[in-house]
Amino acid sequence: MNKFSRKVLTLMTMFGALAGPTLAQSAKPFKKDNLVIYRIGDMHSGSDINTYNACPIYLDEYNVSGEKPVLVQSIGLPAKTIGDNRRIVALGKDVWSGWISLASDGQSIAIPGYDAGLGTEIANKSAESVNRIVAVVGADGNINSSFVFDNAFNNNAFRSAATFDGNEVWAAGGGGANNGGIFYLKKGEKNAVNLGGISFRQIKFYDGNLYACENTRVYQVGSGKVTEAPKKFNNLTGDPTFNDGTSFTIVDLDQTGTNPQKVLYYLTYSNGVTKYSLIKNKWVVNGVYKDIAKGNAIEGKVVNGKVKLYVISSGNDRGGDGKLIEITDNAGHGSDISASSKLLLKSAENQTFRSLSWAPVKK
């Protein structure tokens, strides 16, 4: 990619920062197969993304079907409480937070955040003084930020959120026994249920089941829609070979539904992407793609028989270091990863990318 192309992509992202708050009031329905990027910061944030202060959150929708991403819309999440909808902001410097995910039914996105004023320090605050918030954004762009956690992740980071159908949410973060791990909260209720675990990073649904990753392993959390502590967190990826895992995605190379060929990609911050194939009910390692640094989040889909991965890279070392990278795995199920990558997009100054999800659509 030449310098001119990179400047154009950066200007597109800057436009999104300016347009976001306006479009939040008149968001358009999302489009199928578009990517949604969780961006923090805007033209007015200054250096807050490099501090532990509260930053604004935007959802930037991109069409990625062509050679270059095309910005479709930017949706600014509420920075003020209106009625039952709480304000929701991001923790600036914490690269181990902000993992969004697509609902199990594919019709909404769950977004983690905090109830605090922009620019205020929110790191390591109690959940009672700074409530943890999950916003659910529907396929039509409407925002419901009324899911409030006041008993989870006290003095610790709130990292990720998931939803089954937009009516209940799951939250993951740090905090030790009964304070960290995974929590479940139903719409309209206040007391979240602790499902166990000590510290998790990303959580998401796949094929109706909840999955979670920590820094060393990926787990299936019970079976189905888990609303109470499961008997077991099923370790999918075996003994760890690294300690900086951040995100994961699961795809099925069989598009007919008759012969499942499931593949899991486990992203790390500094050790690349490890590929696993499900063979005879066991996840088997199929090599590592090393040519990726500061990996924060990953999503994937099958295109013409190959897996196309989209990775968010961001170290918050300076303003504007967020990147969207495309990786194509040319190898199939059960074969060692054989990949190539290219840079698609960079964040503008005083902004960064934190995670991503496929766009929700009505069924």
Sequence and secondary structure as in RCSB ss.txt:
>XXXX:A:sequence
MNKFSRKVLTLMTMFGALAGPTLAQSAKPFKKDNLVIYRIGDMHSGSDINTYNACPIYLDEYNVSGEKPVLVQSI
GLPAKTIGDNRRIVALGKDVWSGWISLASDGQSIAIPGYDAGLGTEIANKSAESVNRIVAVVGADGNINSSFVFD
NAFNNNAFRSAATFDGNEVWAAGGGGANNGGIFYLKKGEKNAVNLGGISFRQIKFYDGNLYACENTRVYQVGSGK
VTEAPKKFNNLTGDPTFNDGTSFTIVDLDQTGTNPQKVLYYLTYSNGVTKYSLIKNKWVVNGVYKDIAKGNAIEG
KVVNGKVKLYVISSGNDRGGDGKLIEITDNAGHGSDISASSKLLLKSAENQTFRSLSWAPVKK
>XXXX:A:secstr
  HHHHHHHHHHHHHHHHHHHHHTTS     TT EEEEEE  TT TTGGGTTBEE EEEEEEE SSSS EEEEEE
E  SS BTTB   BEESS TT  B EE TTSSEEEEEEE   TT B TT  TTTS EEEEEEETTS EEEEEEES
SSSTTS EEEEEESSSSEEEEEE  STTTSEEEEEETT  S EEEE S    EEEETTEEEEE SS EEEESSSS
  S  S EEESS S S S EEEEEEEES SSSSS  EEEEEEESSS EEEEEEETTEEEEEEEE    SEEEEEE
EEETTEEEEEEEE   SSTT  EEEEEEE S TTS   EEEEEEEE  TT EEEEEEE     
